[in-house]
Structure formats: structure tokens, C-alpha cells
């Protein structure tokens, strides 16, 4: 087999300690899973290989090790890397350069410079010119690395373009941290095997899940801190609705309560950002360069969150907007400095690879398992033993479910269940994923056309989720109980985290039992001592109060918020969404009294 100039150059530049340089097994510095995957590949020599490894486990190192081995043994003559974003494309080229494989991240057409061993491109770029890339792989034996290959199914055209461009490739290595998709678009070059239920699912050649990585100390354990609160909004029909985030309600109501919480003009986001910043301060005592990231829904919200962070901390947050030409440079700069906060629009989340990120705020309304896993993956990259990640969430059922199932591995389901009534775990996510993909086209103006108006919100610390278990009782922001959980050390062994959370919970319960009910807010009273009123009755009382307040607005000319505040001042108690049935009835009677006086 003849050696090309490019190949010999790649081989020549490789460090003697690099695994592809020496006989296999004599100079490996790889993690155990990377070495296991390499050994399996070298033994089987497949044309297609799908490696599923949790975000932060080191897929790039594995892929480049394999690329150097294939180049060194003349199995291939050049490398093409396909990545989801411009930023990741550049990261691949930089990582490859460090081990002597030179990839051109700016390639667009024509012959490749002789100094390069291949190219780094995006799925979108392949979608535009598939024949250009097909011609390249037909001319020379090529290894194609498909990073986060689930993106090849983002649109039918991308999948078809990848098939057309890379069908002639000598070798194809597919990588992903999340092989499942919420739709049934087949992913190119992925093998699907039919199970006993008749449903075809993706079959990985090597899998290294979050649970395995956690046991090996390759990734950080994640502490999820969930915040509930009282939301009030006006529907398209003009009705005012008050509800508590996390209470049982319809899917539409959950969505509107969630959006109300994320509105930067309310009190929920500032309270959660203050709590997250306190958590970051605690973490930085053990990890001095630890950083925090807010994943925002859209550019307008991202700018508003950055402004809030400036007000809370006195320091400017790094703002990364998806259509900004300098976004990639800003991510690199933040990665290399010790600044506290970065705010990114959601579509950037998968391209944000900043190992020092240890605290996150999930401030987007996307509720698909794919996006959640990728978002949390930004915080789990471990640099030394004992580091923990902390992610702040709204109390939304889907998100709590994903947080509790972090260690469960999923495959991409190609078929819908055939029998009527058979459960399809992906059905709920399909429409949302379609919506999420659609909304990734920067500002679509959809935020201006939402069928409701957020009026007010507040935040209540709800619970901590860790290792599939839940800890804590509700507490006010700034309370001693909340501080107990925010102050958990940032450098602990996983079993120490569990033990500490159990102790904090026991202390919180004991503390709450000492207070007489009449001296405690409702949320501080243990559940067994709270008055039992059905959810339906509570919803009816809140609706009745809001109707009465709405009628009084027209009589008095005062805004809704002013009347609700006045009712709380006169009658006492918390906001309507948190008030007891007795407190709600008292307010209804009081506003009726006011209305009668004005007649």
C-alpha cells in the first residue's frame, strides 16, 4: 500500500506516546472505555461503527486516536469530520492539530492544500453541497467522523445529503452522546435491530453511559435544584389565571406557568439567578475557576438575563447569541478565563464545550429528553475527582422526570408501537422536538404572539434531586433552609453528597416541626398538618377570586396587581396561588365588600 505525503506527515507528527503511533496496547494513555472501544474496532475492522458515550466522556479523544491509527496503518488516506455547529467544527480542527492531524475548518470547495490531512465541516455544509464531498471521498480512501450523528436526522434533506456524500467512504465512525431522537427519521449509517415487540431500535457498537462514567469518575455527579413558585398570567381570552408551578394542571397551563416563570420581568428568574450565583460562590471555594451558564429560550430573554446577572453580581456576563459571528470566539475566551457567568441561546448549548462550567440554569421551555441530556452535558465534564455539577430547574414534571432518569440509557426508536394503546415513550416529545427545531431559526417573532401575557411570578425553593432520589421541603429564597442546600461544598465524593443531603433534609424537617402552624407560612407547615382541600376546589376558589378582582378592576380603575397586593395587606397571608382555602374565601369576601361600597 503506497503512503501519501499527507499520511506520512500525519504519522511523522504524532507523539511517540500517542496510541496510534506504537503497537497497540504498549503506549496507551486512554480511559478504559476508550481503550475498550479501540480494541473492539481494531479486532472487527468494521466499515461503520457507532460509539455512544455520555457527554464529557471523551468522544473526541477516542475518535482522533482511531483516526491516527487508521492513517498510520494506511487503512485511510484522509479524514473528514462532520460536526453540528461552526464552533464544534473549529474545536475538532484544534484538537486534531494537537496530535499532528491537520484539518481545514474553513474548507468550502476545490483542491485541499497539501499540508492538510482532511477537512472539518458542518451537517448544514454537507447539506448544501453533498456531491462536493462525495467526489472527495471517491478520490481517496476516507475516514468520515460523524460527530453527534443524531443531527443528521434533523431534517430529511440533511440525512439524504449525508447518505449521498459519504456512501462511498472507506470507513465511517459515528459518535453521539444521545442516540435517541424524538422523531422517527432514520439516522444515516446507523444499524437498527428489531426487538421482540417488532420495533426497530438503534444498535450501538460500543456504549459508555452516564452511569458507567459516573462510577469511573469520568463525569461529575449532578445536583438538581428545583424551584416552584406562584405564577399569574392573562390568557388570550382575557382571563387571569393564578397557579403554582409544579401543581397538577393541564399541559397548556403548565406551559404558560413555565413561560411566566422564565419571564425576566417577574421575580422568579432574579430569585433563581441569585440562588445560582450563591451556589457558584460556594463551588468556587473548591474550584476557583468554576463558571456558570444560563441556557435561554431566545435572544431577547438572553439579553435580559445578562442584564439581571450584571445587577445581581456587579459583573458583566458573557453573552453568546447564535447568529453572532463572534460567538465562537466569545466561548473560547470564556473557556480560558475565570469570569463567573455566560448566557447562551438554547441552540448554542451543544456547541458550548467549556469544562469549567459547574453551575447551570435551565431557562428554556424545550422539554425533550434529547435537548435536556445535551444541556446537562455541558456541566458534567470532570477535571478532577470530587467535582459536582449543580443545575437549577423550574418545577416542571417533564424536567423532574428527566433529572431523575439521568442514568438511564436510551436508543433511537425507528418505529411507532403497532398495537393500539401500547405506550410510546417518545410520542409526547415528537411535537415539542419539531417545535424546538423550528424555533432554532433565531428570533422568529413567535415570542411576540404568545397566546397569554405573563403578569407576575415569585420563586420558592422546592427540592433537590440527586442520584434518582429527592431531598428537602419547600422554603423561601434567602431562608436558612435554602441556604443549607446552596452551601453544599463543591468538592465531595458522590456518597458524601448523598449523606449530606440526607442530613440537611432531616434538619429542615425537625426545624419546621418546632414552629406553631399559626406562625408559619403554609409552605413551611409539614404536609400532614396542612388543611386538605381538593385541587379542583382550590382551582375554583382561585378562579372565583380572579373573577371578582377582574370585576373590581373595572369599577375602581386600579390594576390587578395593586388589588391583589392590597388584599394580601388587609387579609394577610401569601400570594393567591399559595394561599389556603380559608385565606382565599376571606379575600373573596373582602373584595365583594369593597365592590358593594362603591355602588
C-alpha positions in Angstrom: 0.0 0.0 0.0 1.5 3.3 -1.0 1.9 6.1 1.5 0.7 9.5 0.6 2.7 12.6 1.6 -0.2 13.7 3.8 -0.4 10.4 5.6 3.3 10.1 6.2 3.2 13.7 7.5 0.4 12.8 9.9 2.3 9.7 11.1 5.5 11.7 11.4 4.0 14.4 13.6 2.3 12.0 16.1 3.9 11.9 19.5 5.6 8.6 20.2 3.3 8.2 23.3 0.2 8.7 21.2 -1.7 5.4 21.0 -1.8 5.2 17.2 2.0 5.5 16.9 3.1 2.5 18.9 2.0 -1.1 18.6 -1.5 -1.3 20.2 -1.5 -1.7 23.9 2.1 -0.6 24.6 1.6 3.1 24.9 -2.0 3.8 25.7 -3.0 6.7 27.9 -6.6 6.3 27.1 -9.5 5.9 29.6 -10.7 2.3 30.0 -13.8 2.8 27.8 -11.8 4.5 25.0 -9.3 1.6 25.0 -12.1 -0.9 25.1 -13.8 0.7 22.1 -10.4 0.9 20.2 -9.7 -2.8 20.8 -13.2 -3.8 19.6 -12.8 -1.6 16.5 -9.3 -3.0 15.6 -10.4 -6.5 16.2 -13.5 -6.2 14.0 -12.4 -3.6 11.4 -15.9 -2.6 10.5 -16.8 -0.1 7.8 -19.4 1.5 10.1 -19.0 1.9 13.9 -21.4 3.7 16.2 -19.9 4.8 19.6 -22.4 6.1 22.2 -20.6 7.9 25.1 -22.2 10.3 27.5 -21.3 14.0 27.1 -18.0 14.7 28.7 -16.6 11.2 28.5 -14.1 12.0 25.8 -15.5 11.0 22.4 -13.2 13.4 20.5 -10.0 11.8 22.0 -11.3 8.3 21.1 -12.2 9.4 17.5 -8.8 11.1 16.9 -6.9 8.1 18.4 -8.7 5.9 15.9 -8.1 8.3 13.0 -4.4 8.4 13.8 -4.3 4.6 13.9 -6.1 4.3 10.6 -3.8 6.8 8.9 -0.7 5.2 10.4 -1.7 1.8 9.1 -2.7 3.2 5.7 -6.3 2.0 6.0 -7.3 5.5 5.0 -5.6 8.4 3.4 -7.6 11.4 4.6 -10.2 12.4 7.3 -13.5 14.2 7.1 -15.1 15.4 10.4 -18.8 16.5 10.3 -19.9 18.5 13.3 -23.2 20.1 14.3 -22.0 23.7 14.6 -19.3 26.1 13.3 -17.8 26.3 16.8 -17.5 22.5 17.2 -16.1 22.2 13.7 -13.2 24.6 14.8 -12.8 22.7 18.1 -12.3 19.5 16.1 -9.6 21.1 13.9 -7.8 22.4 17.0 -7.9 19.1 18.8 -6.7 17.2 15.7 -3.8 19.7 15.3 -2.6 19.0 18.8 -1.7 15.4 17.7 -0.4 16.3 14.2 -3.6 15.7 12.2 -4.3 18.9 10.2 -7.9 19.5 9.3 -9.1 22.6 7.3 -12.1 24.0 9.2 -12.6 26.7 6.5 -12.8 24.3 3.5 -15.6 25.2 1.0 -14.6 23.9 -2.4 -11.7 22.9 -4.7 -8.5 21.1 -4.0 -7.3 20.8 -0.4 -3.9 22.3 0.5 -1.1 19.7 0.6 -0.4 20.5 4.3 -3.9 19.2 5.3 -4.9 15.6 6.1 -8.6 16.4 5.7 -11.5 18.8 6.4 -13.9 19.7 9.2 -17.3 20.7 8.0 -20.9 21.0 9.4 -24.0 19.0 8.6 -25.5 22.1 7.1 -22.5 22.5 4.8 -22.8 18.9 3.6 -26.5 19.5 3.1 -25.7 22.4 0.7 -23.0 20.6 -1.4 -23.2 16.8 -0.9 -21.6 16.0 -4.3 -18.5 18.1 -3.5 -17.9 15.8 -0.5 -18.8 12.6 -2.4 -16.2 13.5 -5.0 -13.5 13.9 -2.3 -14.2 10.6 -0.6 -14.3 8.8 -4.0 -10.9 10.1 -5.0 -9.1 9.0 -1.8 -9.7 6.5 0.9 -11.5 8.4 3.6 -12.5 8.1 7.3 -15.6 10.1 7.9 -16.2 11.0 11.6 -19.9 12.0 12.1 -20.0 13.9 15.4 -23.3 13.9 17.3 -24.8 11.9 14.4 -28.3 12.3 15.6 -28.1 15.8 13.9 -28.0 14.0 10.5 -31.7 13.3 11.1 -32.6 17.0 12.0 -34.1 17.3 8.5 -34.8 14.8 5.8 -32.5 16.7 3.4 -29.5 16.5 5.8 -29.9 12.8 6.2 -30.2 12.3 2.4 -27.2 14.6 1.9 -25.0 12.6 4.3 -26.0 9.4 2.6 -25.2 10.8 -0.8 -21.9 12.4 0.3 -20.4 9.6 2.4 -21.9 6.4 1.0 -18.5 5.7 -0.9 -16.4 6.3 2.3 -13.9 3.6 3.2 -14.7 3.9 7.0 -17.4 5.8 8.9 -17.2 6.5 12.6 -20.5 7.8 14.1 -20.4 9.4 17.6 -23.2 10.6 19.9 -23.9 11.2 23.5 -27.7 11.0 22.9 -28.5 8.4 20.2 -32.3 8.7 20.7 -34.4 11.2 18.7 -37.9 12.2 19.3 -39.0 11.6 15.8 -38.7 8.5 13.6 -36.3 9.9 10.9 -33.7 7.2 10.4 -30.1 8.3 11.1 -27.7 7.5 8.2 -25.2 4.7 8.7 -26.8 3.6 11.9 -27.9 -0.1 12.3 -31.4 -0.7 13.5 -32.4 -4.1 15.1 -35.9 -5.3 15.6 -36.8 -6.2 19.1 -39.3 -8.8 20.3 -42.0 -6.1 20.3 -41.5 -5.6 16.5 -40.0 -2.2 17.0 -36.6 -1.3 15.4 -34.1 0.5 17.7 -30.6 1.8 17.1 -27.8 -0.6 17.8 -24.6 0.8 19.1 -21.2 -1.0 18.6 -19.9 0.4 21.9 -21.9 2.2 24.7 -20.5 4.1 27.6 -23.4 5.6 29.5 -23.6 8.3 32.2 -24.0 5.7 34.9 -20.7 3.9 33.9 -18.9 7.2 33.5 -20.1 8.3 37.0 -18.8 5.1 38.5 -15.4 5.7 36.8 -15.2 9.3 38.0 -15.1 10.4 34.3 -18.1 12.7 34.7 -19.4 14.8 37.6 -22.5 13.8 39.6 -25.3 16.4 39.1 -27.3 18.0 41.9 -30.6 19.3 40.5 -32.1 22.2 42.5 -35.8 22.7 41.6 -37.7 25.9 42.1 -41.5 26.2 42.3 -43.5 29.5 42.8 -46.7 31.4 42.2 -47.4 32.4 38.7 -50.1 34.7 37.4 -50.9 35.3 33.7 -53.6 36.5 31.4 -54.9 34.2 28.7 -55.7 35.2 25.1 -59.4 35.3 26.1 -58.5 37.9 28.8 -59.0 35.6 31.8 -56.5 35.8 34.6 -55.0 32.6 35.9 -53.0 32.0 39.0 -51.3 28.7 39.6 -48.3 27.2 41.4 -45.6 25.8 39.3 -45.5 22.0 39.9 -49.2 21.7 40.8 -51.3 19.3 38.8 -52.7 21.2 35.8 -53.3 20.8 32.0 -50.4 20.7 29.6 -51.3 24.2 28.3 -51.4 25.6 31.8 -48.0 24.0 32.6 -46.6 25.6 29.5 -48.0 29.0 30.4 -46.9 28.8 34.0 -43.4 27.8 32.9 -43.2 30.7 30.4 -44.4 33.0 33.1 -41.6 31.8 35.4 -38.9 32.4 32.8 -40.2 36.0 32.1 -37.3 38.2 33.1 -39.7 40.9 34.3 -41.1 38.7 37.1 -39.5 37.7 40.4 -38.8 34.0 39.6 -35.8 34.4 37.4 -34.0 37.0 39.5 -34.5 34.8 42.6 -33.2 31.7 40.9 -30.2 33.6 39.4 -29.4 34.9 42.8 -29.5 31.4 44.3 -27.4 30.0 41.4 -24.8 32.8 41.9 -24.7 31.9 45.6 -24.2 28.3 44.7 -21.4 29.3 42.3 -19.7 31.3 45.1 -19.7 28.1 47.2 -18.4 25.9 44.4 -15.6 28.4 43.6 -14.2 27.9 47.2 -13.1 24.4 46.0 -13.0 25.0 42.2 -11.7 28.6 41.8 -12.3 28.9 38.1 -15.8 27.4 38.1 -18.2 29.1 35.8 -22.0 29.2 35.3 -24.2 29.1 32.2 -27.8 30.2 31.6 -29.4 28.4 28.7 -32.0 30.8 27.4 -35.0 30.4 25.1 -34.3 33.3 22.8 -32.1 36.3 22.2 -34.4 38.8 23.9 -34.5 36.7 27.0 -30.8 36.0 26.9 -30.0 39.8 26.9 -32.5 40.4 29.7 -30.9 37.6 31.8 -27.4 39.0 31.2 -28.7 42.4 32.4 -30.1 40.7 35.6 -26.8 39.0 36.3 -25.0 42.3 36.0 -27.4 43.8 38.5 -27.1 40.8 40.9 -23.4 40.3 40.8 -22.0 43.6 39.7 -20.1 41.8 36.9 -20.8 41.5 33.2 -21.9 38.1 31.8 -20.5 36.8 28.6 -23.4 36.8 26.1 -23.4 34.2 23.3 -26.0 34.7 20.6 -26.4 32.1 17.9 -26.3 34.4 14.9 -23.4 36.5 16.1 -20.2 36.0 14.1 -18.1 36.4 17.2 -20.0 33.7 19.3 -17.3 31.1 18.8 -14.5 33.5 19.9 -16.5 34.5 23.0 -17.0 30.9 24.0 -13.2 30.3 23.7 -12.4 33.4 25.7 -14.8 32.4 28.5 -13.4 28.9 28.5 -9.9 30.3 29.1 -10.6 33.0 31.7 -12.2 32.9 35.2 -15.3 35.0 34.6 -18.4 33.8 36.5 -21.3 33.8 34.1 -22.2 33.1 30.5 -25.7 33.3 28.9 -26.3 31.4 25.7 -29.4 30.9 23.4 -30.5 27.3 23.6 -29.4 26.3 20.1 -25.8 27.1 21.1 -25.9 24.7 24.1 -24.5 21.7 22.3 -21.6 23.7 20.9 -20.6 25.1 24.3 -17.7 23.0 25.4 -16.3 24.7 28.5 -15.0 22.1 31.0 -15.0 24.7 33.9 -18.8 25.1 33.7 -20.2 23.7 37.1 -23.4 25.6 37.6 -26.3 25.8 35.2 -29.7 27.5 34.9 -32.2 25.7 32.6 -34.1 28.8 31.4 -35.7 27.4 28.2 -39.1 25.8 27.6 -37.8 22.9 25.5 -38.8 19.7 27.2 -37.4 16.9 25.1 -35.1 14.2 26.6 -32.6 14.8 23.8 -32.2 18.5 24.5 -32.2 18.1 28.2 -29.4 15.5 28.1 -27.3 17.7 25.8 -27.9 20.8 28.0 -27.0 19.0 31.2 -24.0 17.5 29.3 -22.4 21.0 29.3 -21.8 20.7 33.1 -20.7 17.1 33.7 -17.2 17.1 32.2 -15.0 16.1 35.2 -11.4 17.5 35.6 -10.6 16.1 39.0 -12.2 13.7 41.4 -14.9 15.1 43.7 -16.2 17.9 41.5 -20.0 18.2 41.4 -22.3 20.0 39.0 -25.4 22.0 40.1 -28.3 22.6 37.7 -31.2 24.9 38.6 -34.6 23.9 37.1 -38.2 25.1 37.2 -40.5 22.5 38.9 -42.0 21.1 35.7 -43.0 17.4 35.6 -41.1 16.6 32.4 -37.8 18.1 33.6 -38.1 16.5 37.0 -38.6 13.1 35.3 -35.5 13.6 33.0 -33.4 14.7 36.1 -34.4 11.5 37.9 -33.6 9.3 34.9 -30.1 10.7 34.2 -28.5 7.3 34.3 -31.0 5.5 32.0 -29.7 4.8 28.6 -31.9 5.2 25.5 -31.8 4.1 21.9 -33.3 5.7 18.9 -36.7 4.1 18.2 -37.4 4.0 14.5 -40.9 2.6 14.6 -44.1 3.6 16.4 -45.7 0.9 18.6 -48.0 -1.0 16.3 -50.7 -2.1 18.8 -53.3 0.5 19.8 -52.9 1.6 23.4 -49.3 0.4 23.6 -47.1 3.0 25.3 -44.8 5.1 23.1 -42.3 6.9 25.3 -41.4 9.3 22.5 -44.9 10.3 21.4 -45.1 13.2 23.8 -41.8 14.6 22.7 -42.3 14.5 18.9 -44.3 17.6 18.6 -42.1 19.5 21.1 -38.9 18.5 19.3 -40.4 19.6 16.0 -41.2 22.9 17.6 -37.7 23.2 19.2 -36.1 22.6 15.8 -38.3 25.2 14.2 -37.6 27.8 16.9 -33.9 27.4 16.4 -34.0 29.8 13.5 -33.0 32.7 15.7 -35.8 35.2 16.5 -38.9 34.1 14.7 -41.1 36.7 16.3 -43.2 33.9 17.9 -42.4 35.2 21.4 -44.5 38.3 20.4 -47.5 36.2 19.5 -47.8 34.0 22.6 -51.5 33.5 23.5 -51.0 34.8 27.0 -49.4 37.6 29.0 -47.2 37.0 32.0 -48.3 39.2 34.9 -46.2 38.2 37.9 -44.2 35.4 39.4 -42.3 34.6 42.5 -39.9 31.7 43.4 -40.0 29.1 46.1 -37.2 26.6 46.7 -38.8 23.2 46.1 -36.5 20.3 46.3 -33.1 18.8 45.5 -32.7 15.8 43.2 -29.6 13.7 43.3 -28.9 10.1 42.1 -32.6 9.4 41.5 -33.7 10.5 45.0 -35.4 13.7 46.2 -34.5 15.8 49.3 -35.8 18.8 51.0 -39.0 20.7 51.7 -40.2 24.0 50.3 -38.5 27.1 51.6 -38.4 30.8 50.8 -35.5 32.3 48.8 -32.9 33.6 51.2 -34.2 31.4 54.0 -31.9 29.4 56.3 -33.4 26.2 54.7 -32.5 27.2 51.2 -29.0 28.3 52.2 -28.4 24.8 53.7 -28.7 23.3 50.2 -26.9 26.1 48.3 -24.0 25.8 50.7 -23.2 22.2 49.9 -19.4 22.0 49.3 -18.4 21.9 45.6 -15.8 19.1 46.1 -17.3 15.9 47.5 -17.4 12.2 46.8 -20.8 11.1 45.5 -21.6 9.1 48.7 -20.7 12.2 50.7 -23.2 14.3 48.7 -25.9 11.8 49.4 -25.2 11.7 53.1 -25.0 15.5 53.4 -28.4 15.9 51.6 -30.0 13.4 54.0 -28.7 15.3 57.0 -29.9 18.7 55.6 -33.3 17.3 55.0 -33.6 15.8 58.5 -32.6 19.2 60.0 -35.1 21.0 57.8 -38.0 18.7 58.8 -37.1 19.0 62.5 -36.9 22.8 62.3 -40.3 23.1 60.6 -42.0 20.9 63.2 -41.0 23.3 66.0 -43.0 26.2 64.6 -46.6 26.5 65.6 -48.8 26.4 62.5 -50.1 29.9 63.1 -46.6 31.3 63.0 -45.6 29.5 59.8 -46.3 30.2 56.2 -48.3 27.4 54.6 -45.4 26.1 52.7 -43.4 25.7 55.9 -46.1 23.6 57.5 -45.4 19.8 57.2 -47.8 18.2 54.6 -49.6 16.1 57.2 -50.7 19.3 59.1 -52.0 21.2 56.1 -55.7 21.5 55.6 -57.0 19.1 53.0 -58.8 20.7 50.1 -59.2 19.1 46.7 -57.2 20.5 43.8 -60.5 21.1 42.0 -61.9 23.2 44.9 -58.7 25.2 45.1 -58.7 26.0 41.4 -62.4 27.1 41.7 -61.6 29.4 44.6 -58.7 31.0 42.7 -60.9 31.4 39.6 -63.6 33.0 41.7 -61.1 35.4 43.3 -59.6 36.3 40.0 -63.1 36.9 38.5 -64.0 39.2 41.5 -60.8 41.1 41.2 -61.3 41.5 37.5 -64.7 42.9 38.0 -63.4 45.3 40.7 -60.6 46.5 38.3 -63.3 48.0 36.0 -65.1 49.6 39.0 -62.0 51.0 40.7 -59.7 51.7 37.7 -56.8 50.1 39.7 -54.6 47.4 38.1 -55.0 43.7 39.1 -51.6 43.6 40.8 -52.4 46.5 43.1 -55.7 45.0 44.2 -54.1 41.6 44.9 -51.4 43.3 46.9 -54.0 45.3 48.9 -56.0 42.1 49.6 -52.8 40.5 51.0 -52.1 43.5 53.1 -55.6 43.6 54.6 -56.2 39.9 54.9 -52.7 38.7 55.5 -51.1 35.5 54.0 -49.1 34.6 51.0 -49.9 35.2 47.2 -53.2 33.7 45.9 -51.5 30.6 44.3 -50.1 29.7 47.7 -52.9 30.7 50.0 -55.1 28.3 51.9 -58.8 27.8 51.1 -59.7 29.9 54.1 -57.5 32.7 53.0 -58.9 32.7 49.5 -62.5 32.8 50.9 -61.6 35.7 53.1 -60.2 37.7 50.2 -63.3 36.9 48.0 -65.5 38.3 50.8 -63.3 41.4 51.2 -63.3 42.3 47.5 -67.1 41.8 47.4 -67.3 44.2 50.4 -65.2 46.8 48.5 -67.3 46.4 45.4 -70.6 46.8 47.3 -69.3 50.1 48.9 -68.6 51.6 45.5 -72.1 51.0 44.1 
